[in-house]
Amino acid sequence: MNYDLIKKQVLDTVFEYFHAYFSLRDWEKTVSFFDDEISGFGTGKDETSYNLDSTCLFFKRDIEQSPNVVEYSIHESHISLSAPDTSVVELQMTLSTLYQNIPYSINNLRYSMLLLKREHGWKIHHFHTSLPDSEQQAGESYPMDSVLRQNIILESTVARQTRELQTAVTELSQLNIQKDKFMALLAHDLKSPLAASMNLIEILRDDFEDFSPEEFKDKLTKVHNSISRTFNLMQDLLTWTTSTSGLFRFQPRIVDLLPALETVIGNLTELIERKQLEIQLSVPNKLSVYADYDILLTIFRNLISNAIKFSPIGKSIFIDAENDQYGTTILVKDEGIGMSEEVLSKVFSFKASIAQGTGGEKGHGFGLLICKEFVERHNGTISANSKPGSGSTFTIHLPHPPK
């Protein structure tokens, strides 16, 4: 058997195939060299075929995407015959073409083909193309420089993430300590007004004959006020814990700003009149914000209550609002005692100091933290500006509704 003649027939088939595929870019002629049970692997991520149909689609797509002639040169070639009707051809070659008018080349392409002798000549039964790693050096089984560099990057990433995790654990531990202290103070603030209310109620129950109608009404008013403040605190606490637990139903809608503010101010009328304060409300009629109505009232109640608490008798509280291209800005400004830089830096955190108001009012230091949480839930911002003796200004910005 003349093996040289068989090898020549195989190589002729391979070069005719290359001419159809690379030079002519003729899809129909190219696929005429394929065996009925062809399979193959290209260099692309999805260049895999297991039958004639998928292989034809693979080559058709390649030619349609890049119809320009592909210049090729073969650097090395090897052909072997495992049987008179079975041959393996291995090539190393360079390709160059224009892809969307941009010069493009592939160096050191490895092209392997298994050909079978069929009734109408030699057919390509399987093909496999591959590219060596560009960073792999001669004599290396793996691209060691790349492997070492990736290992250094991995070690650096692990170290950085470990530091970040350690920092997060430390911050969480500190936060839990602060929260425990805060909850202890909060429990005290809940206990004191409830105890006072119970004492007043016992006095009214046991000695009601000793009081005039005016005295009786005054003590009932004190009980009512104490219970109302405790109820508001509990409501704020419940709203905050529900929202942070993920169980809260956040339902933003278009809210008219002026009626919402008037509702809050109306509920605080007694505290305002007790200090003879004047509320300067400068909010355009029909000005609206995109917010959850109940949360918005909680934010306003805490900010205005805070302004009342730290305002001396006879002063004013200013509430302004305006729209711009980015959203709505709301200001609550008082003429109160103000804050130092140290107090101001902690005013929206668990670390906030719990100070008495100008009328001896006690607080729980929770309201401004709630405001911050709820404003940020609306993708908004809140800030404070204050100096000792010069009052405080709290600024809220709420974005326009999404389009």
C-alpha positions in Angstrom: 0.0 0.0 0.0 1.4 3.4 -1.0 1.2 5.5 2.2 2.8 8.5 0.5 0.0 8.6 -2.0 -2.6 8.3 0.7 -0.9 11.2 2.6 -0.8 13.3 -0.5 -4.6 12.7 -1.0 -5.2 13.7 2.6 -3.2 16.9 2.3 -4.8 17.8 -1.0 -8.2 17.5 0.7 -7.0 19.7 3.6 -5.6 22.4 1.3 -8.8 22.4 -0.8 -10.8 22.8 2.4 -8.6 25.7 3.5 -9.0 27.3 0.0 -12.8 27.1 0.2 -12.9 28.2 3.9 -10.2 30.9 4.1 -9.7 32.1 0.5 -13.1 31.8 -1.1 -15.2 32.2 2.2 -17.6 29.9 0.5 -19.8 28.3 3.1 -21.5 25.7 0.9 -18.2 24.5 -0.6 -16.6 24.5 2.9 -19.2 22.2 4.4 -18.9 19.8 1.4 -15.7 18.6 3.0 -17.5 17.6 6.2 -18.3 14.0 7.2 -22.0 13.3 8.0 -21.0 12.8 11.7 -18.6 15.7 12.1 -17.9 17.3 15.5 -15.5 20.0 16.5 -14.2 22.6 18.9 -13.2 26.1 18.0 -11.3 28.7 20.1 -14.4 30.8 21.0 -16.5 30.3 24.1 -19.5 28.8 22.2 -17.7 27.3 19.3 -18.6 23.7 19.9 -20.5 21.4 17.6 -21.5 17.7 17.9 -23.2 17.0 14.6 -23.3 18.1 11.0 -26.2 20.7 11.5 -24.5 22.5 14.4 -21.1 22.5 12.6 -22.7 23.9 9.5 -24.3 26.7 11.5 -21.0 27.3 13.2 -19.1 27.9 10.0 -22.0 29.8 8.3 -22.1 32.3 11.2 -18.3 32.7 11.0 -18.3 33.4 7.3 -21.3 35.8 7.6 -19.7 37.8 10.4 -16.3 38.1 8.6 -16.7 37.5 4.9 -13.3 39.0 4.0 -10.5 36.7 2.7 -8.3 35.2 5.4 -4.6 35.0 4.6 -3.0 32.0 6.1 0.5 30.5 6.4 1.5 27.1 7.8 4.5 26.9 10.0 4.5 23.3 10.9 2.5 20.3 9.7 2.3 16.6 10.6 0.2 13.9 9.1 -0.2 10.3 10.3 -2.2 7.3 9.2 -3.6 5.1 11.9 -5.3 3.0 9.2 -5.6 3.2 5.4 -9.0 5.0 5.9 -8.1 7.1 8.9 -5.7 10.0 9.1 -4.8 12.7 11.6 -3.4 16.1 10.4 -1.9 18.6 12.8 -0.9 22.1 11.8 0.4 25.2 13.4 -0.5 28.3 11.4 -1.0 32.1 11.4 -4.2 33.8 10.1 -4.8 37.4 9.2 -7.8 39.3 7.9 -9.9 42.4 8.1 -12.7 42.1 10.7 -15.2 45.0 10.2 -12.3 46.8 8.4 -10.0 46.4 11.3 -6.8 44.3 10.8 -7.0 41.2 12.9 -4.6 38.3 13.2 -4.2 35.0 15.1 -0.7 33.7 15.7 0.3 30.1 16.5 -3.1 28.7 15.8 -3.1 24.9 16.4 -5.4 23.1 14.0 -6.0 19.4 14.3 -8.3 17.3 12.0 -9.3 13.7 11.9 -10.2 12.6 8.4 -12.0 9.4 7.3 -11.9 7.9 3.9 -15.5 7.7 2.5 -17.1 6.7 -0.8 -16.6 10.1 -2.3 -13.1 10.9 -0.9 -11.6 12.0 2.4 -14.0 13.8 4.8 -13.3 15.8 8.0 -14.8 13.8 10.8 -13.5 16.0 13.7 -11.6 19.3 14.0 -10.1 21.1 17.0 -8.5 24.5 17.1 -6.6 26.0 20.1 -4.3 28.8 21.1 -1.5 28.5 23.6 -1.5 30.9 26.6 0.3 34.1 25.5 2.1 34.2 28.9 3.3 30.6 28.8 7.1 30.3 28.4 8.9 27.7 26.4 9.3 24.5 28.4 6.5 25.3 30.8 3.5 23.1 31.2 1.6 26.1 32.7 2.1 29.9 32.4 3.8 30.2 35.8 4.3 33.9 35.7 0.6 34.3 35.3 -0.2 31.8 37.9 2.1 33.4 40.4 0.7 36.9 39.7 -2.8 35.6 40.1 -1.8 34.0 43.4 -0.4 37.3 44.6 -3.7 39.1 43.6 -5.7 36.4 45.3 -3.7 36.7 48.6 -4.0 40.4 48.5 -7.8 40.2 47.9 -8.2 37.7 50.8 -6.1 39.9 53.1 -8.2 43.0 52.2 -11.5 41.2 52.7 -10.3 39.7 56.0 -9.5 43.3 57.2 -12.9 44.5 56.1 -14.6 41.6 57.8 -12.7 42.3 61.0 -13.6 46.0 60.9 -17.2 45.1 60.3 -17.2 42.7 63.2 -15.7 45.3 65.5 -18.2 48.0 64.4 -21.1 45.6 64.9 -19.9 44.7 68.4 -19.6 48.4 69.3 -23.0 49.1 67.7 -24.5 46.3 69.8 -23.0 47.7 73.0 -24.3 51.2 72.1 -27.7 49.7 71.3 -27.9 47.9 74.6 -27.1 51.1 76.5 -29.7 52.9 74.4 -32.4 50.3 75.1 -31.6 50.6 78.8 -32.1 54.4 78.7 -35.2 53.9 76.6 -36.6 51.5 79.2 -36.0 54.1 81.9 -37.8 56.7 79.8 -40.8 54.5 79.3 -40.9 53.5 83.0 -40.7 57.0 84.5 -43.7 58.6 82.8 -45.8 55.5 83.3 -45.0 55.4 87.0 -45.8 59.1 87.3 -49.1 58.6 85.5 -50.0 55.7 87.7 -49.3 57.8 90.8 -51.5 60.6 89.6 -54.3 58.2 88.7 -54.1 56.7 92.2 -54.2 60.1 93.8 -57.2 61.1 91.7 -58.9 57.7 92.5 -58.3 57.9 96.3 -58.6 61.6 97.0 -60.8 63.0 94.2 -63.1 64.7 96.7 -60.2 66.9 97.8 -59.7 68.5 94.4 -61.6 71.3 92.8 -62.9 70.8 89.2 -60.0 72.9 87.9 -57.4 71.0 89.9 -58.9 67.7 88.8 -58.8 68.8 85.2 -55.2 70.0 85.5 -54.1 66.6 86.9 -56.0 64.7 84.2 -54.3 66.9 81.6 -50.9 66.0 83.1 -51.7 62.3 82.9 -53.0 62.7 79.4 -49.8 64.5 78.3 -47.5 62.0 79.9 -49.4 59.1 78.3 -49.4 60.8 74.9 -45.6 61.3 75.0 -45.1 57.7 76.0 -47.5 56.6 73.3 -45.6 58.6 70.7 -42.3 57.1 71.9 -43.7 53.6 71.6 -45.2 54.3 68.2 -41.8 55.6 67.0 -40.0 52.7 68.5 -42.5 50.2 66.9 -42.3 51.9 63.5 -38.5 51.9 63.6 -38.0 48.3 64.7 -40.6 47.1 62.2 -38.9 49.0 59.4 -35.4 47.7 60.3 -36.7 44.1 60.5 -37.9 44.2 56.9 -41.6 43.7 57.9 -42.6 47.3 57.3 -44.8 48.0 54.2 -43.2 51.1 52.6 -45.9 52.8 50.6 -44.7 56.1 49.1 -47.2 58.3 47.3 -47.7 61.9 46.4 -48.4 63.8 49.6 -49.5 67.5 50.0 -46.8 69.0 52.2 -48.7 71.8 53.9 -51.7 69.8 55.2 -49.2 67.1 56.5 -47.3 69.8 58.4 -50.4 71.4 59.8 -51.6 68.0 61.1 -48.4 67.6 63.0 -48.4 71.1 64.3 -52.0 70.8 65.4 -51.1 67.7 67.5 -48.3 69.6 69.2 -50.4 72.7 69.9 -50.3 72.3 73.7 -46.5 72.1 73.8 -46.3 75.1 71.5 -48.7 77.2 73.6 -47.0 76.2 76.9 -43.8 77.8 75.7 -45.6 80.6 73.9 -43.8 79.8 70.7 -44.7 81.1 67.3 -44.6 78.7 64.3 -43.6 80.5 61.1 -44.8 78.2 58.3 -43.6 79.2 54.8 -44.7 76.3 52.6 -46.2 77.0 49.2 -49.8 75.8 48.8 -50.0 72.6 46.7 -46.3 71.8 47.2 -46.1 68.0 47.3 -43.5 65.3 48.1 -43.2 61.7 47.2 -43.2 59.9 50.5 -44.9 57.3 52.8 -47.5 59.5 54.6 -47.2 57.9 58.1 -43.4 57.9 58.0 -43.4 61.5 56.8 -45.6 62.5 59.8 -43.2 60.7 62.1 -40.2 62.6 60.7 -42.0 66.0 61.0 -43.2 65.2 64.5 -39.7 64.4 65.7 -38.1 67.4 64.1 -40.7 69.9 65.3 -40.9 68.3 68.8 -37.1 68.6 69.0 -37.3 72.3 68.0 -40.0 72.9 70.7 -38.0 71.1 73.4 -34.9 73.2 73.0 -36.6 76.6 72.3 -36.8 79.1 75.2 -40.2 80.7 75.9 -41.5 83.3 73.4 -39.2 82.3 70.5 -40.1 81.2 67.0 -39.7 78.0 64.9 -39.4 78.4 61.2 -40.5 75.8 58.7 -39.7 76.4 55.1 -40.0 74.3 51.9 -39.2 74.7 48.3 -38.9 72.6 45.1 -35.9 72.5 42.7 -35.0 70.3 39.8 -33.7 67.5 42.0 -36.5 67.3 44.6 -38.0 69.1 47.7 -36.0 70.7 50.4 -37.6 71.2 53.9 -36.0 73.2 56.7 -36.9 73.2 60.4 -35.1 76.0 62.2 -35.4 77.1 65.8 -33.9 79.9 68.0 -33.0 77.5 70.7 -29.8 76.7 72.7 -28.0 75.1 69.8 -25.4 72.3 69.9 -21.6 72.1 70.1 -19.6 70.5 67.3 -19.2 67.3 69.4 -22.9 66.9 70.1 -23.7 67.8 66.4 -21.4 65.1 65.1 -23.3 62.4 67.0 -26.8 63.8 66.7 -28.1 61.1 64.2 -26.6 58.1 66.0 -27.0 55.9 69.1 -24.2 58.0 70.6 -26.4 61.1 70.7 -26.4 62.7 74.2 -29.7 62.9 76.0 -30.2 66.5 77.1 -33.1 68.1 78.9 -35.1 70.8 77.1 -35.3 74.4 78.1 -38.5 73.6 80.1 -37.0 70.6 81.8 -38.4 68.2 79.2 -36.8 64.8 79.2 -36.1 63.0 76.0 -35.0 59.6 74.8 -32.4 60.7 72.2 -34.2 58.5 69.6 -36.1 60.9 67.5 -33.3 62.2 65.2 -32.0 58.7 64.7 -35.5 57.7 63.5 -35.6 60.7 61.2 -32.3 59.8 59.6 -33.4 56.1 59.1 -36.8 57.2 57.6 -35.4 60.0 55.3 -32.8 57.6 53.9 -35.6 55.0 53.3 -36.9 57.6 50.8 -33.5 57.9 49.2 -33.3 61.4 50.7 -30.8 63.2 52.9 -30.9 64.9 56.3 -28.4 67.3 57.8 -28.0 69.5 60.8 -26.3 72.9 61.3 -26.0 74.4 64.7 -23.8 76.5 67.1 -24.2 77.0 70.8 -26.6 79.8 71.5 -27.6 80.3 67.9 -30.3 77.6 67.4 -30.3 74.7 65.1 -31.4 74.1 61.5 -32.4 70.6 60.2 -32.5 70.2 56.4 -34.3 67.4 54.6 -34.1 66.7 50.9 -36.5 64.3 49.3 -36.1 63.4 45.6 -38.8 63.7 43.0 -40.9 60.6 42.3 -39.3 58.1 39.9 -40.5 58.6 36.3 
